[in-house]
Amino acid sequence: MPEVTLVDRGRVRADRAYVVDGASMASAAEPEPEHTRVEFVVWNAVVEAGGRTYLWDTGVPTDAAEYWPDPLYGAFEAHDASEHSLEGDLADSGYDLADIDAVVMSHLHLDHAGELDAFAGTGTPVYVHRDELGFAFYSAHTDEGSIAYLAADFDGDLNWRVVHRHRHTLAEGFELLHLPGHTPGLLGARIETPEGTLLVAGDECYVDANYAEGAPLGPGLLWSERDWRESLETLRELERRTDADVLYGHDLERFETLAARY
């Protein structure tokens, strides 16, 4: 049965309106609402399943303040990134980079694919959905698509393993789920652990309001709201059927609760 270790990779400060649509919208009753900047968590996970060790995402690079474009860093301030290297945070959780047999990329946005170059030239399989890989390269190499993809994150000598379907089993009890909406090829997962079922929603739901209230992400974080809502119902149905814990993409409170359990 798979074992999951959640790895804390630091914090990002951002306006809540980016992740909950309408969070700071004015109204007649409140014509000048206050904007709230919130601390969001960045996390990775290590999944031991089927005799292999999988790393979920590679997080924010330590040089985000210099490397990320100014508008993006200004909006999503990864203020402690320099204190959270992938190698160091894995070591704190009892793992070495050399222990990783394969990497699963939920998607290739800059706050999830930083330090992916640690696996360039190693032959380590890197799983990514077909729709994500194409959109990421299209976005990074043209003036269209999304500005949240940086070519240098994923242009190296990486051993891509492309996921083509809506579901893909990596090992018994470890199934990848295609959850388009935030991006075309976002991957989540259903993981059957000794502690119970863990549903990885990832950036389909940044915070609890996205999941529990059905409040969509801010417009800048949605590739397709229609697909996002379909993916949300997929997760909700799986939760009903399996009584699962749901792990969001950046909700600090939910992360801390589940990190104490898994």
For each residue, the residues with C-beta under 8 A, 3 or more apart:
1: 173 192 193 194
2: 47 48 49 50 171 173 174 191 192 193
3: 47 48 49 193 194
4: 45 46 47 48 191 193 198 262
5: 45 46 48 93 94 95 262
6: 43 44 45 247 255 258 259 262
7: 43 44 45 46 89 90 92 93
8: 41 43 84 89 255 259
9: 41 42 43 44 59 60 84 86 89
10: 41 42 59 60 78 80 81 83 84
11: 39 40 41 42 78 79 80 252
12: 39 40 41 42 60 76 77 78 79 111 250
13: 37 38 39 40 76 77 79
14: 18 19 37 38 40 75 76 77
15: 18 23 24 35 36 37 38 75
16: 19 20 23 24 35 36 37 38
17: 20 21 22 23 24 25 35 218
18: 14 15 75 76 217 218 220 221
19: 14 16 23 38 40 206 207 210 217 218 221 250
20: 16 17 23 206 207 209 210 215 217 218
21: 17 215 216 217 218 219
22: 17 25 215
23: 15 16 17 19 20 36 215 218
24: 15 16 17 33 34 35 36
25: 17 22 33
26: 30 31 32 33
27: 30 31 33
28: 31
29:
30: 26 27 33
31: 26 27 28
32: 26
33: 24 25 26 27 30
34: 24
35: 15 16 17 24
36: 15 16 23 24
37: 13 14 15 16
38: 13 14 15 16 19
39: 11 12 13 252
40: 11 12 13 14 19 206 207 250 251 252
41: 8 9 10 11 12 250 251 252 255 256
42: 9 10 11 12 59 60 78 84 111 250
43: 6 7 8 9 57 59 255 259
44: 6 7 9 55 56 57 58 59 86 89 90
45: 4 5 6 7 55 56 57 200
46: 4 5 7 53 54 55 56 90 93 95 100
47: 2 3 4 53 54 55 56 104 174 191
48: 2 3 4 5 52 53 54
49: 2 3 52 54 170 171 172 173 174 191
50: 2 170 171 172 174
51: 171
52: 48 49 101 102 171
53: 46 47 48 95 99 100 101 102
54: 46 47 48 49 100 101 102 103 104 170 174
55: 44 45 46 47 58 90 100 102 103 104
56: 44 45 46 47 103 104 106 189 200
57: 43 44 45 103 104 105 106 112 113
58: 44 55 86 103 105 112 113 114 115 116 118 119
59: 9 10 42 43 44 84 86 89 111 112 114 115
60: 9 10 12 42 64 78 81 84 110 111 114 115
61: 64 67 81 114 115
62: 81 82 83 84 85 115
63: 66 67 81 82
64: 60 61 67 68 73 78 81 110 114
65: 68 73 78 81 82
66: 63
67: 61 63 64 114 150
68: 64 65 72 73 76 78 110 150
69: 72 73 147
70: 73 74
71: 74 75 147
72: 68 69 75 76 110 147 148
73: 64 65 68 69 70 76 77 78
74: 70 71 77
75: 14 15 18 71 72
76: 12 13 14 18 68 72 73 111
77: 12 13 14 73 74
78: 10 11 12 42 60 64 65 68 73 81 111
79: 11 12 13
80: 10 11 83 84
81: 10 60 61 62 63 64 65 78 84
82: 62 63 65
83: 10 62 80
84: 8 9 10 42 59 60 62 80 81 88 89
85: 62 88 89 115
86: 9 44 58 59 89 90 97 114 115 118
87: 90 91 96 97 118
88: 84 85 91 92
89: 7 8 9 44 59 84 85 86 92 93
90: 7 44 46 55 86 87 93 95 96 97 99
91: 87 88 94 95 96
92: 7 88 89
93: 5 7 46 89 90
94: 5 91
95: 5 46 53 90 91 99 100
96: 87 90 91 99
97: 86 87 90 100 118
98:
99: 53 90 95 96
100: 46 53 54 55 95 97 103 119 124
101: 52 53 54 124 125
102: 52 53 54 55 124 125 126 127 161 170
103: 54 55 56 57 58 100 116 119 124 125 126 127
104: 47 54 55 56 57 126 127 170 176 187 189
105: 57 58 108 112 113 116 126 127 128 132 187
106: 56 57 112 186 187 188 200 202 203 249
107: 112 113 128 129 132 136 182 183 185 186 187 202 203
108: 105 112 113 128 132 133 136 149 153 154 183
109: 112 113 146 148 149 183 203
110: 60 64 68 72 113 114 148 149 150 153
111: 12 42 59 60 76 78 114 148
112: 57 58 59 105 106 107 108 109 203
113: 57 58 105 107 108 109 110 116 150 153 154
114: 58 59 60 61 64 67 86 110 111 153
115: 58 59 60 61 62 85 86 118
116: 58 103 105 113 119 120 126 153 154 156 158
117: 120 152 153 156
118: 58 86 87 97 115
119: 58 100 103 116 122 124 126 158 159
120: 116 117 156 157 158
121: 156 157
122: 119 159
123: 159
124: 100 101 102 103 119 159
125: 101 102 103 159 161
126: 102 103 104 105 116 119 158 159 160 161
127: 102 103 104 105 161 162 163 168 170 176 187
128: 105 107 108 132 133 160 161 162 163 185 187
129: 107 132 133 162 163 164 178 184 185 186 187
130: 133 134 162 163 164 185
131: 134 135 178 180 184 185
132: 105 107 108 128 129 135 136 183 184 185 186 187
133: 108 128 129 130 136 137 160 162 185
134: 130 131 137 138 184 185
135: 131 132 138 139 145 146 149 183 184 185 223
136: 107 108 132 133 139 140 149 154
137: 133 134 140 141 151 154
138: 134 135 141 142 144 145
139: 135 136 142 144 145 146 147 148 149
140: 136 137 145 149 150 151 154 155
141: 137 138 151
142: 138 139 145
143:
144: 138 139
145: 135 138 139 140 142 149
146: 109 135 139 149 183 223
147: 69 71 72 139
148: 72 109 110 111 139
149: 108 109 110 135 136 139 140 145 146 153 154
150: 67 68 110 113 140 153
151: 137 140 141 154 155
152: 117 155
153: 108 110 113 114 116 117 149 150
154: 108 113 116 136 137 140 149 151 158
155: 140 151 152
156: 116 117 120 121
157: 120 121
158: 116 119 120 126 154
159: 119 122 123 124 125 126
160: 126 128 133
161: 102 125 126 127 128
162: 127 128 129 130 133
163: 127 128 129 130 168 176 178 187
164: 129 130 168
165: 168 178
166: 177 178
167: 175 176 177 178
168: 127 163 164 165 175 176
169: 172 174 175 176
170: 49 50 54 102 104 127 174 175 176
171: 2 49 50 51 52 174
172: 49 50 169
173: 1 2 49 191 192 193
174: 2 47 49 50 54 169 170 171 189 190 191 192
175: 167 168 169 170 189 190 191
176: 104 127 163 167 168 169 170 187 188 189
177: 166 167 187 188 189 190 234 235 238
178: 129 131 163 165 166 167 185 186 187
179: 182 186 187 188 201 202 204 231 234 235
180: 131 183 184 185 186 223 224 227 228 230 231
181: 186 204 222 223 224 225 227 228 229 230 231 232
182: 107 179 186 203 204 217 221 222 223 228
183: 107 108 109 132 135 146 180 186 203 223
184: 129 131 132 134 135 180 223 224
185: 107 128 129 130 131 132 133 134 135 178 180
186: 106 107 129 132 178 179 180 181 182 183 202 203 204 231
187: 104 105 106 107 127 128 129 132 163 176 177 178 179 202
188: 106 176 177 179 199 200 201 202 204 231 235
189: 56 104 174 175 176 177 198 199 200
190: 174 175 177 197 198 199 200 238 242 244
191: 2 4 47 49 173 174 175 197 198 199 200
192: 1 2 173 174 197
193: 1 2 3 4 173 196 197 198 262
194: 1 3
195: 198 261 262
196: 193 243 244 245
197: 190 191 192 193 242 243 244 245
198: 4 189 190 191 193 195 244 245 247 258 262
199: 188 189 190 191 235 238 239 242 244 245 246 247
200: 45 56 106 188 189 190 191 247
201: 179 188 204 205 211 235 246 247 248 249
202: 106 107 179 186 187 188 205 247 248 249
203: 106 107 109 112 182 183 186 206 221 249 250
204: 179 181 182 186 188 201 210 228 231 232 235 249
205: 201 202 208 210 211 232 235 246 248 249 251
206: 19 20 40 203 210 217 221 248 249 250 251
207: 19 20 40 210 211 248 250 251 254
208: 205 211 212 213 248 251 253 254
209: 20 212 213 215
210: 19 20 204 205 206 207 213 214 215 216 217 232 248
211: 201 205 207 208 214 232 235 236 246 248
212: 208 209
213: 208 209 210
214: 210 211 229 232
215: 20 21 22 23 209 210
216: 21 210 222 225 228 229
217: 18 19 20 21 182 206 210 221 222 228
218: 17 18 19 20 21 23 221 222
219: 21 222
220: 18
221: 18 19 182 203 206 217 218
222: 181 182 216 217 218 219 225 228
223: 135 146 180 181 182 183 184 227 228
224: 180 181 184 227 228
225: 181 216 222 228 229
226: 229 230
227: 180 181 223 224 230 231
228: 180 181 182 204 216 217 222 223 224 225 231 232
229: 181 214 216 225 226 232 233
230: 180 181 226 227 233 234
231: 179 180 181 186 188 204 227 228 234 235
232: 181 204 205 210 211 214 228 229 235 236
233: 229 230 236 237
234: 177 179 230 231 237 238
235: 177 179 188 199 201 204 205 211 231 232 238 239 246
236: 211 232 233 239 240
237: 233 234 240 241
238: 177 190 199 234 235 241 242 244
239: 199 235 236 242 243 244 246
240: 236 237 243
241: 237 238
242: 190 197 199 238 239
243: 196 197 239 240
244: 190 196 197 198 199 238 239
245: 196 197 198 199 258 261
246: 199 201 205 211 235 239 254
247: 6 198 199 200 201 202 254 255 258
248: 201 202 205 206 207 208 210 211 251 254 255
249: 106 201 202 203 204 205 206
250: 12 19 40 41 42 203 206 207
251: 40 41 205 206 207 208 248 254 255
252: 11 39 40 41 255 256
253: 208 256 257
254: 207 208 246 247 248 251 257 258
255: 6 8 41 43 247 248 251 252 258 259
256: 41 252 253 259 260
257: 253 254 260 261
258: 6 198 245 247 254 255 261 262
259: 6 8 43 255 256 262
260: 256 257
261: 195 245 257 258
262: 4 5 6 193 195 198 258 259
